[in-house]
Amino acid sequence: MRKLFFLIAVLCYSQLQLQAQGYQLTVKFKQYTSGRMFLAHYMGKGTYLADSAMIDATGTAVLKGKEALPGGIYLVVFPGKQRYFEMLLDKNQTFSISVDSTDLVGKTVYKTSPENDLFLGYNRFLATLQPKTIAIQELLAKRTAQDTVQARPLQTALNKEIQDYRVNFIAKHPESLLTSIFKAMREPEVPAKPANEDSTFAYRYFRGHYWDEVNLNDGRLVRTPILEGKLSKYFNQIVPMEPDSAIVECDRLIAKARKDKEMFKYVLWWLTYNYETSPYMGMDAVFVHLVEKYYVPGEAYWLTSDQLNKLIGRAYAIAPNLIGQQAPPLEMQDSTAKPLSLYSTKAKYTVLVFWDPTCGHCKTEIPRLDSAFKASWQNKGVVMVGIKTDGTREEWLQFIKAHQLSGWVHAWDPQAQSNYRRLYDVYSTPVVYLLDEKKKILAKRLGVEQLNGFLERLEKEPEGTVKK
């Protein structure tokens, strides 16, 4: 499913809303007289092809189109795709570039592109700082306490030089694309803690002011690597890994991004993909929320009906088995063909394992689960319920006997009437769920070590206090 959503993302952004006027970029290469050059743009931290052109015998390539390209940071890529340089593209999209590959920063010249003259000036400023950067890196590479202490004030001074340049630039060029980028790169400066504040003040201040300088109405930021970095840090490091908190923050940010269509599309896509593929247990609830609130009502207008249906289908497959939900009932058979019901299996905890005796990963994990069960889980009131998903009945019973899986409740559904694959999102094996006494889902898709730690935490904390 990760590939599915990545494909959707690529298709979404292949149909960009373009401005009415066209573009014509003339690139003069000093060292090239043939080959194809390429123009690409960022989409988050990824890059996508925008155009290409052949270089003629004079070293000239002309990129042109009837519709203007969306603003952002673009890459001019040399033949062979081994080298490139960045430039800015905004309202003015008719200009020329003279390129000398022996010194891309020092010898590149723009004609009739004031925005890129400013961008080039910034890059040349950074180039003058290179000796200082190298000196700091050499000190840090020595890995001694004395050198690290010596490098710290040098790094602080270097950072201040860069920040001062950006602050001065913002003041002089408030409407520049580069100004919007510089502002988005800023992070909140936390003031000294007031006397009446507690130890969480710095965190709360940083989180509360994180988006202050990011213009979420500026769709040009979508085509820079800055926005994705800001989103990733905020939602993967700052916002608590707890569904309710993440949902509130997602909705708040999406509301701010609505005024710009490109920003809205990108923010909604990134959040949806981030939580669909999150490695943290329980965060799939955020994905389900986003799909139900924004995709089901039709707000993702850029998707085809097939793409939309697949995404909604994925959310509906996850929705019945979210952390905190009651486990869907299962009516199956045991190994002797007698009826067996999940809810009639009484236990303080139920470890529900969907597995296949022919699955290579199951052959490793099922004995490990059994060892942990017999070593400690059984004494904690755990009952193991194993459900065969594939393989023949004979292979199943042979595996149970060979690995001495005694003490388990073994079940299968020969007629596939329980619909367990959809209800429990079982499309690979093994899949493990932990249920409480009332069959509420406490955890899912955990390995042996993680599940063991989770059970130990449940035993130590008062009933009802363990977070999802």
N, C-alpha and C positions, 0 to 999 in steps of 0.2 A: 504493500500500500504506500510505502514511502516513495517508490518509483512513480506510482499513480499521481500523487500530489505534485511531485517535481515536474512531471509532464504537463499537468494542468497549469502550473506556474509559467512554464515556458510558452505554452500556447496563449495564455492570457496576455503576455507582454509582447507577443509577436504582432498583435493588433493594437498598435498605439494610436492614440488620438493625436493627430498632427495638425499643426497650424497651417493657415492658408498659404502663406508665402513659401517660396522654395529655398533651396540652398545651393551654393556653388563654392567649393573649397578647392583652391589650386595649390598643389603641393609640389615644390621644386626640390628634388633630391640632388645633392652635389655629387655623391658617389655612385649613383645608380642610373643606368640608361635602358633598363628593361626590367621585367618582372611585374608582379601584381602586388599592390599595397592595399591595406585594409583599414577601414574605419570601424571601430568598435565602441561600445559604451558600457559603463557599469550598470548593473541592476543589482543593488546591494553590493556584495563583494564579488559576485559573478560578473562575467563580461559576455556581451552578445554582439554579433556582427550587425553593423548598420549599413555598410556599403563597401564597395571595393572598386579599384580602377587600375588599368594598366599604366605603367610608366613608359613614356615614349623615349625616343633616342636622345632627346634634349634633357631627360631626367624629370620631365613634367608629368604629373597625373592630375586629372580633374575629376572631382567627385561632385555630382549634381543631381538634384531631384526637384520635382515640381512642388512638393510639400515640405515644409520646414521640419527639421528634426527636433525632438524634445530637448530642452536644455539639460545640461549636466556636464560631468567630466567624461571626455571621450579619449580614446587611445588611437594614435596614428601608428599603425603597425607596418614595419618594413617587410619587403619580400623575404620569404623564408620563415616569417613569424618568430624570429629569435630576438628582435629588438623592437622597442616602441617608445614613444613619449606621450605624455598626457597634455591635453589642451582643454579649454573651456568652450562650450557652445551654448549661446543664449539667444538673444533677439537678433543680433547681427550675424547672419550666416552666409555672407559673401565677403570672403577675404582670401589672402594668399599667405603661404608659409614657405620660407626658404630654409632648408634643412641641411646641416652639415653633420654627418654621423660621427665625425671625430670629436665633436664637442656639442652635444645636444642642448645643453643649458647655455653655454657661453656664445654659441654661434647661430642658434636658431633666430630667425627674424620674421615677425608678423607684419603684414601691411593691412591697414584699415581694420584692425581688431584690437581696440583699446583694452577689452577685457583680458585678452591673452597677453598683452604687454604687461598688465598688472600681475598676472599669474606667473609670467616669466621673471618678473622682478622679484617675486617671492622665492621662486626656485633658485635664483642667483644669490639671494640673501642666504638661503640655507646652505648653498655651496660654500660660502665664505666661512661658515661655521664648521665645515668638515674637519679641519685640523683639531679643533677643540673636541669634537665628537670622538675622533680617533684616539686622542690622548686619554680621554675618560675610559674608553673601552680597553685600552692597554693597561690602565691601572686596575680595572675590575678583573681583567683576565689573570692577573697575578694571584688572585684569590687569597690575599692576606688581609688581616684586620686593619693594618696600618694603611695599606693602599686603598681599601674600601672607604676608610674614614677620610682619606685625602681626596677621593673622587667625589664624595657627597656634595661638598660646597661647589665644586666645579660643575656638577650636574645641575644643581639648583640655579646657579648663575646662567648656565646655558639655557635652561628652560625659561628663565625670566627674559632673556634676550628675545626668544621666539615669541613669548606672550606679549611683550611690549610691542613688537613689530605688528602682531595681529590687532592689538587694541588700537594702535595708531592707524592702521589700515581701515578698520571698521569706522573710525571717526571720519576719515577722509572720503570713504567710498561706501556710504550706507546702502546704496541700491545694488551693489555689485553681487554677482553670484558667489564670488569668493568670500564676501562678507557673510553671506548666509551659511557658507561652509564653515568659516572660522567660528561663528557663533555656535553652530551645532557641535563643534568639537569641544567647546568649553564644558567643564564640569563645575558644579556648585562649590564655592569656597565656604566651608563651614566656619561660622564665627565661634568665638569662645563661648563655652557653655554658661548660660545665665545661672545665677545662684539657685533659682527656684526650679531648675530643670534636673531630670534624672540622667542616668548614664546612657539612655537611648537617644538623647538629644541629637548627637551628631548623625546617627543613622536616620532619624526622622527628618532632620533638616535636609540632608543630602537627597533622600528619596522624594521629599515634598517639593524640592526645587530642581529636580533632575532635568525636567523638560522645559525649564524657563526660557532657555536661549534657542531652542529648536523651533524653527518656524514650520509647523505642521500644515501650513497652507501653501508651502513652497514645494511644488511637485518636482522641481529640479533636483532636490536632495535625494530623490529616489534613485537617480542615476549617478550616485556617488557611493563610495564604500562606507561613508560616515553613518548613514541612517541605520544600516543593518547592525553595525557595531554598537550603536546606542541602544537599539532594541534588544540585542542579545545580552548586553551587560545588565540592563534594567530587569528583564524578565527572567534571566537565568542566574543572576547573582544578587539582585537587590530585593525584588519582590519575593516574599516567602513562598517556598514550594508547597503551597497549600491551595487547593482549587478555589475556595471562596475568595481568597485574597487576589489570586490571579484573574479571576473572572471580573471582579470590580475594576482592576487596573486595565484589563483589555477593553472593557466597555468605555472607560473614561478616555483612553487614548484614541479609540476609534471615533468617538464623538468629536474629538478635537480635529481629527484628520478629514472629516467629511466634506469640508469646503473645497478641497482640491481632489479631483477624481483620481489622479495618478497616485497621490498620497494615500487616499482611502483604499484603493486597490492593493497597494503594496503592503500597507500596515495590516490590513485584514488577511491577506495571503500569508504574510510572515508569521503572524500570530497563530493562524490555523495550522500551518505546517509545523511550527515549533511545538505545539501541544499535541498534534497528532503523532509526532515522532519522539515525544519526550521520554527519556529513560527513567524518569521518576514515577514511581507507582502512584496512581490516583489522578495524575495530571491529565489523563485522557478525558476527564469530566469537563475540562476547559474546552477541549476540542468539540465535544458534543454540544456544549453551550453555544459556541460560536456558530456551529452549523445550524442549530435550531433557531438562533436569533437573527442571523444575517443571510444565510444561504437558503433556508427553507422559504422565507418570505420573498425571495427573488432579488435581493440586493446585490448579489454577485452577477450583475447583468452581462459581464464579459465572458462568462462560461457558456459553453454549448449545453444543450439539455442533457446530452450523454455524460458530459463531465460533471454536471451538477447532480445528476442522479447517482453516479458512482460515489461522489463525496457524501451525499445524504445517506446512501445505503451503508457506507462505512460507519457513519455516526450512529445510525440505527442499530448496527450490529454490536456496537460497544455499549449503547445506552442501557440494556438490561443487566449488564454485569459490572457496573461502576462500583467503586468502593463505597460502602455504606448502604447499598441496596440489599433487599432480600434476594437470596439466591433463587433463581428460577427453579420450580419443582421439576424433579426427574422421576419418571416411572419407568423402571427397567427390569432386567432379569439378573439373578445371580448365576453362578457357574453351573447350577443344577436346574436352571430354567424356572426357578421359583420367582414370583413377583418381588420386586425390591423397590422401595421408595426412599428417596433422599431424606425426606422429612420424617420418615419413620425410624431413621437411624439416629438414635439419641447419643449425644456426646457433648462434653464441655466445648471441645473444638473439633471441627471436621476438616481434615486435609483432603481436598477433592483433587484427584489426579487423573487427567485424561492422557492416556498413553497407548502406544502401539508396540506390540512385541517384536515387530520387524524393523522398528525405527532405531537407527544407530545411536542417536543421542539418548533415547529411552533406555537402551541396553546399559548405558553408563549411569544415568541419573536415577532410575527406579531402584536399583540395589542401594545407592547412596541414601535415598529417601528412606528405604526400609531400615538401614543401619541406624539412622538418626532416630527413627520412630522407636526402635527396640532399645536404643541406648538411653533416650531421655523423654521423647515426646509422649510415649505411652503412659508414663508416670504423671504427666501433666493433664491427662484426660483427653488425649487426642485419639480420634478414630480415623484410620486411613480408608478412604473410599476410592478405589481404583476403577476407572471406566475404560474399557477397551474401545479404541476408535477404528482400528484397522487390523489386518492380519486375520488368519483363520482362528476358529475356536480351538483347534488342536495346538496351534502355535502359542496361543494365549495361555492355555492350561499348562503346556510344557514349560513355558517361561516361569509361571508361578511356582511350579514344582521345583524346577532347577535352581531357582534363587530363593526358595523357601520363604515365600511372601506370606507367611502365616500371620494371623491376627488382622489381616486386611478384610474389608468388605469388597469383594470383587463383583463387578457388574458389567453388563453390556446391553446393547439395544439392537438385536438382530434385524428388526424390521424398521429401524430408524424412525420410530414414531415420536420419540421425545423431543426431537429437533434440537438436540444438545449442541450441535455445531454452531448454530446461529445464536442460541441463547447464551452460550458461554464463549463465543468467539473462538472456536477451536478449529483452526486451519493449519496448524502445525503442532507437533508434539515434542516433549510433554508440555502440558499446560496445568499449572498448579493454582488452586484457590484455597484460602484459609477462611473457614466460616466459624461463627461463634455458636453458642448453644441454641440460639433461635434461627440459625442458618442465615444470619446477615453476613455479607462479604466484608471481611476485615482486611484481607490482603490478596494479591494475585500476582501470578507470573514471577514468583520469587525462586531463587536457587536454594539449595539445601542450607547453606551458611546463612543467607539472609532470612530464611524462614525460621531457622533455629534462633537467631537473634531476636526476631520479632516475637516469637513465643516466650522467650525469656523476659522480654520487656513487658509483655502482657501479664506475666506472672508476678512481676515485681511491683507494678503500678496498681493503684486502686481501680476497681471495676468502673469502666466508663471514662477513664481519664486518658487512655491511649489515643493519640491523634491518628488520623488516617494516614 
